[in-house]
Amino acid sequence: MATIKITLKRSSIKRPKNQKLTLEALGLTKLNKTVEHEATPQILGMVAVVKHLVTVEE
C-alpha cells in the first residue's frame, strides 16, 4: 500500500474529545509534527475526522 504523510497544522485546543483522541491515535501531539502511515481504510477514516486540522501528502 501507499504511505501518506500527515502533518498537524492546527491546534487541538477547544476541539471535541473524539478529535483529540484521533490525533493522539495518529501520533500527532505537537504542531508541525509529521508522521507516516500506510493508506489503509482505517487511517484514511481517521484523517477524514480531523481533515480541517491536518495536511496530507502522498
C-alpha positions in Angstrom: 0.0 0.0 0.0 1.0 3.6 -0.4 2.2 5.6 2.5 0.9 9.1 3.4 2.5 11.9 5.4 0.2 13.6 7.9 1.2 16.9 9.4 -0.7 18.7 12.3 -1.3 22.3 11.2 -3.9 23.5 13.7 -4.1 23.1 17.4 -6.4 20.6 19.1 -7.3 23.1 21.9 -11.1 23.5 22.2 -11.8 20.6 19.9 -14.2 17.7 20.7 -12.8 14.8 22.6 -13.1 12.4 19.7 -10.9 14.7 17.5 -8.3 14.9 20.3 -8.2 11.2 20.7 -8.0 10.7 16.9 -5.0 13.0 16.7 -3.3 11.1 19.6 -4.0 7.8 17.9 -2.4 9.0 14.7 0.7 10.1 16.7 0.2 13.8 16.3 0.9 15.6 19.6 2.6 18.9 18.6 2.1 21.4 15.9 4.0 20.8 12.6 4.8 17.2 13.7 4.7 14.9 10.7 4.0 11.1 10.8 3.9 8.5 8.1 1.2 5.8 7.9 0.1 3.2 5.4 -3.0 4.4 3.5 -5.4 1.8 4.9 -9.1 2.5 5.2 -8.8 2.8 8.9 -6.2 5.5 8.7 -8.0 7.4 5.9 -11.2 7.4 8.1 -9.2 8.8 11.0 -7.8 11.5 8.7 -11.3 12.4 7.5 -12.4 13.1 11.1 -9.6 15.7 11.6 -9.1 16.9 8.0 -9.6 20.5 9.0 -6.6 20.3 11.4 -4.1 18.4 9.2 -2.5 18.4 5.8 -1.9 15.1 3.9 0.7 14.3 1.3 1.1 11.1 -0.6 
